[in-house]
């Protein structure tokens, strides 16, 4: 009996030491552990039974393997990008009451689809503001886009533009809403990237499945919730990466003072301790997953710097992305790394552009011409290069690229030379991944106020992404977490 008690005490000591060692100095291993526990059937998401978890297999025949999700933070103007409106020039400076469009303000969409965070803060601005840039038809398809997107215009035949998006938040909580489908007043929910991760898992066990590049949105507008997983569990949240081969993943290594061989010895010690316990508990799946997680974390430290190393690309490729000139260098690096990540098997890469610690750089309440001239100049060439690069490598067919923003801008003046927030109608663009290029879908009215034809709430975009990856969102529901029909959305079949 005494021997038996000593054995138990010894086992408790070993377990305690193992837990202590696993909790210190391992940096990224906790995230890796979550992923491996999930894959081995130990799901930590609230209310999820291991037997009810998804299989990691597509529900329907997939058209895409990966997604590159580009989000322009602050609200890009639809009229000066993908939905030019000549009527704004014709009636510039006139009040809506003086134009043929005065009934627009009587539309039921004004109240039906608006849930104000701060009542009365943003309004329609009835005095029309002319377009601040020219526009023309581009490509063989003749899609009409603004002159601030000349590089995208060169590949427009691979792009589908949806001009009839709408949302319900007229403040920057719409940034969170664009990613979760729920108004910010309702709290945080799983994001589209986390649903993809939850539904399909990884294509490469040496890399995260859901990566985030660029500065995420600010706390005012959803913060980390814009790439979070909420009740799905943190193992499905996006992992932030630096576009720096020397330090691609914050806290991934124990620091420069620890030799790689020394850290490898630590992992080997943990492995031996875990395997000693595995002899006594051979059927414990959590323990098996833990062993794999430490091995995975160690491999990631080697794999990520190689993937993030855009310096390995040819000079021609770097020039194509704009890495040789300051305006496009930063976002060009992000787009190039995004391509390298999906090429290496990452499922979902989320790029943020314009996050500035507040509402976002695209929030042009004044000085819209200077603002959008600068920002479009930063992203136009890199995005075009990304599409061209994916296509010439034979990857565009299996990589879905999305270009989005939280809402549009008002047709009317704000201040002397800006536009206010506008949730009633705005544009997004998609390419690759089974999307038909060279077409527009949906429409706003003549001045770009309301989405009036083939209207799509933001979760229709989510449904489209999931559909192309072979997932049915209704089969991803979590027991005890009832979702609304609006949460699921409907795929935009007209562009597929």
N, C-alpha and C positions, 0 to 999 in steps of 0.2 A: 504494500500500500504506500509506504514511504517513497519507494522508488517511483511509483506511479505519479505521486504528487510532485516529485522533483522533475520528472519528465515534463509535466504540465507547466511547472514554473519556468523550466528552461525554454520551453516552446514560447511561453509568453514573453520571456526576455528577448528571444530571437526575433519574435514578431515586433516587439517594441523597438528594437534596434533597427530592424528593416524599415519600419514606418518612419523613424527619426531620420535615417539616411535618405530615404526617398523624398522627404519633405524639405531637405536643405540642399542648396547648391545645384539643383537640377534644372533651374530655369524653365524651359519650355515643356518639360516632360508631363506636367499636369494636363496640358492641352492634348498632347499626344495620347496620354492615358485615356482621356475621355473618348477620343475617337476609336481607340482600340477596344475599350469596353463596349462601346456601342456595336462595333462590328462583330464582336463575339457574343452578342446577345444580352449584355448587361446594360440596359438602357436606363439612364438616370433621369430622363425627362419625366416630369411629374405626370402621374396617371397612366404611364405607358407600361404595359405588361410585355415581358420579353417575348412571349409567344405571339403578341400582336404587332410587333415591330415590322417595319417594311423590310423587304428582302434585299434591296439594293439593285433590283432588276427593273427595267422599264415595264410599264403597263401596256404600252402600245409600241409599234415600231418607231424608234427614234429617227429623227432627221439630223440631229446635232448631238455632239458629244460635250461641248463646252460653251460657256457664255462669257463674253467680255462686256461688262455693263458700265457704260460711261455716263457719269452724272455731273451735269453742269450746275453748280450750286448758286442759287440766288434767283433764278427765274429768267431764262433767256426769252427775248421777244420773238414771238412767232412771226410777226409781220416783217422783221428784219432778218429772218433766217429762212424758214422752210415754207412760209405761207404768205408771200407778198400780196399786198392789197392796194392796187392803184387808186381805189376810191378814196383812200386817205389823203392822197395828194390832190385829188379833184375837189374835195370838200375841206381841205386843210384850214384850220382857224375858225371853222363854223361850228356852232352848237348842233347837237344831234337834232334838236327841234327844227332846225333850218334845213335839214337834209331829208332824203327819202327814208331814212332809217330811224326816225324818232320812236317808232313802236318797239325798238329793241329793248328799251328799258322797261317795257310792260311784259316782257317774256316771263313765263312761270319759272324758267330756269334761274332767274335772279334770286328767288327765295327758296325754291324747291331744293336746289342743290348747293346751297350755301349754309355753312355752319361757322359763324364768326367766332374766332378766339377772343377778339376784343371788338365788341359791337361798334360799328361806325367808324373804325379806324381807317379802312380802305373803302373807297367808293368808285363810281363809274367814270368820273371825269368826262363830262359830256362834250367838251370842246376838242375837236379832232386834231390830232398831231400827225403831220405828214411823215411818210417813210423817210428814214435818215440815210438810206443807201439805195442804190439802183438794184435791178434784178433782171434776169434774163433766163431763157430756156437753155438747158444744157444737155449734152449727150444725145444719143440717137433717140432716146425716149422723150426728150424735150421737156423734162421737168423744170419748172420755174422755181428757182431759189435765188437768194440775195447774192450780191457781189462780194459780200464778206466771206463767202464760202467757195472761192474759186477752185481750190484743190479737191474738195469734195465733189464739186461740179464735174471734175474730170473722171470721177468713178461713179457718177450718179446712176448709171445704168445697172449698178449692182445694189442700189439702195431703194428701199420702200419708205415713203413718208406717210405717216398717219397724222392728218391735220385736224382730227376731231376728238382729241383727248379732253377730259374734264376731271376736276376734282372738287372737293367741298371745302377746303381750307384756304382762306384768302390771306393767311399769314404764313410764315416760314415753317410752321409745323407741317406744312405740306411736303417738306423734304422727307420727314419721317413717313408720312402718309404714302408717298410715292413708292416707298420700299416695303411697307407693311400692308397697305390697303386700308388702314384704319385711321380715322381722325386722331390727331394728337391728344385731344381731350379724353379719348377712350383709353389712353395709355400705350404701352409698348407691346408689340406682338412679334411673332417670327417674321423675318424678312424673306424676300424672294430667294436670296442666296442661301439662306439657312434651310429653306424648304428643298432646294435642289440638293444640298449636302445631305439632308435627312433622307431624301428619296433615293439617291443614287450612290452616295459615298464617293470613294476615290478611284481614280484610274492609276494612281502611282503612290505606293505606300511610303515613298521617301519624301513626299511633299504634302503640305496641307491641301485639302480639297477645296477650300473657300478662302481666297486671298484678297486682301484689301490694300490698294496702293494709292498714295496721295493722302492729304490731310482730310480726315472724315469731317462730317458736318459738326457744327458747334453744339454745345450743350443746350443752347437756346432753342434749337430746332430738332432735337431728338438725340443728338450726340451719338454715342456708340450703338444706340438702338437702331440706327440706320443700317448696321451690318450685324445686328444681334440675332439671337435665336429664341430669346424669351423662354416660353414653357417647353420648347423642344430640348432644352438643355444646352449648356455652354459649349459642349463638344461640337455643336453645329454652327457656332458663330464664326464670322469671318476673322481671319488672323492677319493683323496688320504687318506689312512688310516695308522695309526701307529699300529704295532704289540705290543700294550701296553694297557692292560685293563684299566689302570688308565687314559690314555689319547689317546683313539683310533682315535679321529678325531680332527685335529688342529682347534682351534677357535670354537669348538662346544658348549662350555659352557662359561658363563660369568666370570669364574675364581673361585678359592677356597674361595674368600672373600664374595661371594654371596651364600646364602643358597638356597637349592633347592626349599623350600617353598616360598621364596621371588621371585625367578624366575617364579615359577608357578603362583604367583599372577600377575606378569607382563603379562604373556600370557593370563590370565583370563581377565585382563583389556583390552588388545588388542581385545580379542574376544568380549567383551561387546560393545566396540566402533564399531567394525565391524558389529556386529549384529544390533546395532542401525541404522547404515546406510543401512543395508539390509532391514529393514522395509520400508524405503523410496524407495529403488531400489531392489525389490525382484527378478527381472529377470537378474540381473547383474552377469554373470558367473565368471567374474574375481574376484569379491568380494567373492563369494562362495569359489572359489579356494584359495583365500588368507586366509580365515578362516581355511580351511583344512591345509594349509601349516604350520601355526603356531602350530597347534595341532600335525602335523607330526614331525616337528623339535623337539618338546619337547619329543615325543615318541622315536625318534632316540637316544637321549641322554641316555635313559634307555636301549634301545635294543642293541646298539653297544658294550658296555663293556661286556655284557653277551656273545655275539658271539665271541668277540676277546679273551675271557678268555680260552686259551688253557690249563690253569692249571686245568680246570674242567675235562680234559681227564684222562684216566687211565694211570698208570705208564707204562704199556705195550705199549699203543699207543704212548706215548711220546718217549719211547725208540725206537720204530719202525721208527719214523720220525728223530731220531738222536738228540733229544733235550738234551740228557745227555752227549754229547761230543762236544767240542768247534768247530771243523771244520764244522759240519753239523747243529749246533744249530740254527743259524740265519735263514738260508733258510728253515730248517725244521719247524721252527715256522711259516714262511710265508705259506708253503704248508699246514700245519695243519689248520691255520686260513682260508685259501682258501676253504678247505673242509667244515669248519663250516659255512662259508658264503653261499656257494651254498646250503648247507643243510637247511639254513634258508631262501632260496628263492632269493638270489642275482643272477641275470642273467649272468653277465660277470665279472670275476675276473682276473685282469691283474697283473702278477708277473714279476718284473724285478730282474735279477741277474747280478752283475758285473758292474753296473754303478759306475764310479769313478770320475765324474766331467769332464771327457774328452771322449776319444774314446771308453772306456770300457775295462774291465779287460781281456776279451777274445781276445783282439787284440794282438796276439803273433807274433810281427815282429822279436823277438829274444827270446831265451830261451823257445821255445814252449814246450819242454818236461816238464820242471818244472812248467810252466804256466798252461798247461792243466791237469797235474797230480793234482795240487792243486785245480783247479776250478771244475773239474769233481768230485773230492772227496767231494766237498761242496754240490753238487746238486744231485749226483747219488742216494744216499740212500733216501733223502727226496722225490724225484720224484717217485721212486719205491714205497715208503710207501704210497704216495698219491694214486697211482693206486690200490694198495692192499687194502687200507682202503676204498676207494670208492666201490670196488668190494664186499668186505665182508659186506658192509652196503646196498648192492643192489642199489647203486647210480651210478655205472659206466655206465650202459646202458643209463642213461639220462644226463650224464655229459661228455661233450667233452673236452678232455685235449689236448692241443697243445704245442709242444716244438719247438721253432724256434730261429733263429738268423739271422742277416741282410744279410750275405753272407758267403761264405766259405773261404778257404785259398789256396794259390797257390801250385801246385805240386812241384814247384821249390824252391830252396834256396832263402831266403832273409837274409842278414847278414850271420853269420856263422851257426845259428841254429834256424831260424825262417821262417815263411811263410807270404807273403804279402796278401792284400785283393784280393778276387776272386769272382766276381759276376756271372761268366758264368755257374757255376754248384755247387749246394750245397744241403744239406739234411735237412729235418725236420721230426718230428715224431708226430703221433697222436694216441689217444687211447680213447675208450669209445664213447658214444653218437652215436651209430650206425655205427662206424668204424669197419671194419673187422680186427682182430688182426692176428699177426703171418705172415705178408707178407711184401714184398717190392714192390714198384711201381716206374717205371721209372728207368733210368740208366744214369750214366756219362760214358765217354770213359775209356779206361784201366788205365789211370793215374789220373782220376778224374778231368780233365780240363773242358770239355764241357758237359752240359746236352744234351744227344743225343737221348734218347728214352723217349717218352711221356713227353715232356718238359712242365713245368708249371711255368708261371709268378706268382708273389706273390698274385695277386688278384684271382687266381684259389683257393688258400687256403681260401681267404675271402668268395668266393662263396660257398665253401664246408661247411664252418661254418654256413653261413646263410641258406643254404639248409637243413642242419641237424636240424636247429631250426625252419624250416618250412617257411622260408622267401625267396621271389624272389626279388633279388636286383633291377630288372627293375621296380618293382612295388613300390619301395621306392624312386624313383626319385622325386626331388623337382622342382616344376614349376619355370622356369627361370634359372635352374642350370643343363644344359645339361651335361651328363656324357658320356665318351667314352666307346666303347665296352670293351677296356682293363680294364676300371674301374670296370666293372661288373665281369669279369672273368667267368670261367666255372667250375662247381663242379667236383671234381676228383672222378667220379663215380666208378672207378675201386677199390677203397678202401672202398666203402660204402656197 
